Amino acid sequence: MPAIEGEWQSHLLKVETATFGMGCFWGADARFGSLPGVISTRVGFAGGLRENPTYRHMGDHTETLQVDFDPAALSFEKILRIFGGNHTSTNRVNDKERQYMSLLFYHDGKIVIKNII
């Protein structure tokens, strides 16, 4: 690798990703999008079988938020604490409530959400 490219890459942020569902994705987006260390957020749908879900036709999917963050400024542990303190894991039990189920996806195995909007 040329020296200039190596120096340029050393200045790039290390970005990590967290994906979860915790009720309406707009509330989660507002809660996490304003945190120091968050680089970007994306909302979408996950966990269902419908192909190409949309907001009006999400089928059995759950509203989900994906957060890209700088782990030097915001730890994954802090994200988990915020997630844990701002959702209810036991009140979404029937099919109509799947839209707002609590979900947590890991990214070391690269599970991603469908149809980021």
C-alpha positions in Angstrom: 0.0 0.0 0.0 1.4 3.4 -0.9 2.4 5.6 2.1 -0.2 8.3 1.2 -3.0 5.8 1.1 -2.0 4.2 4.3 -1.8 7.6 6.1 -5.3 8.5 4.7 -6.8 5.2 5.9 -5.3 5.7 9.4 -7.5 8.9 9.7 -10.7 7.2 8.8 -13.2 6.7 11.6 -13.8 3.2 12.7 -17.6 2.7 12.3 -19.7 0.1 14.0 -23.3 -0.7 13.4 -26.2 -1.6 15.8 -29.6 -2.7 14.6 -32.7 -3.0 16.8 -36.4 -2.6 17.1 -37.9 -0.8 20.1 -41.4 0.4 19.2 -42.0 3.0 16.5 -38.8 3.6 14.6 -39.3 7.4 14.5 -39.0 7.6 18.3 -35.9 5.4 18.3 -34.4 7.4 15.5 -34.9 10.7 17.4 -33.5 9.1 20.6 -30.3 7.7 19.1 -29.8 10.2 16.2 -28.9 13.0 18.5 -26.3 11.1 20.6 -22.7 12.2 20.4 -20.8 9.6 18.3 -23.7 8.6 16.1 -22.7 9.0 12.5 -25.9 8.1 10.8 -29.3 6.3 11.3 -31.6 4.4 9.0 -35.1 3.1 9.6 -36.6 0.1 8.0 -38.2 -3.3 8.6 -36.9 -6.6 9.8 -37.9 -10.1 10.9 -40.7 -10.9 8.6 -41.4 -12.9 5.5 -43.0 -10.3 3.2 -40.9 -9.5 0.2 -40.2 -5.7 -0.1 -42.1 -4.5 2.9 -43.3 -0.9 3.0 -44.8 1.2 5.8 -48.4 0.6 4.5 -47.7 -3.1 3.7 -45.1 -4.4 6.2 -46.8 -7.7 6.8 -45.1 -9.5 9.7 -42.1 -7.2 9.8 -41.0 -5.1 12.7 -40.0 -1.4 12.6 -36.3 -1.2 13.0 -33.5 1.3 13.5 -29.9 0.9 12.3 -27.3 3.1 13.9 -23.7 3.7 12.6 -21.5 5.0 15.4 -18.0 5.8 16.3 -17.1 3.4 19.1 -14.4 5.8 20.4 -17.1 8.3 21.2 -20.1 6.0 21.9 -19.7 2.5 23.2 -21.9 -0.4 22.1 -22.5 -1.0 25.8 -24.0 2.5 26.2 -26.2 1.8 23.2 -27.4 -1.4 24.8 -28.2 0.4 28.1 -30.3 3.0 26.2 -32.0 0.3 24.3 -32.7 -1.7 27.5 -34.1 1.3 29.3 -36.4 2.4 26.5 -38.4 -0.6 25.4 -40.8 -3.1 26.8 -39.9 -6.6 25.8 -43.1 -8.3 27.1 -46.1 -6.3 25.8 -45.9 -7.1 22.1 -47.4 -10.6 21.8 -50.0 -10.8 19.0 -49.6 -10.5 15.2 -50.8 -6.8 15.1 -48.1 -5.8 17.6 -45.2 -7.3 15.6 -44.8 -3.9 14.1 -43.4 -2.6 17.4 -41.7 -5.7 18.8 -38.3 -5.4 20.5 -35.5 -6.9 18.4 -31.8 -6.8 18.7 -29.5 -7.9 15.8 -25.8 -8.5 15.9 -23.4 -7.5 13.1 -20.4 -9.7 13.6 -22.4 -12.2 11.6 -23.7 -9.4 9.4 -27.5 -9.8 9.9 -28.9 -6.7 8.3 -32.4 -5.2 8.0 -34.5 -5.2 4.8 -35.6 -2.1 2.9 -33.8 0.7 4.7 -35.9 3.8 4.1 
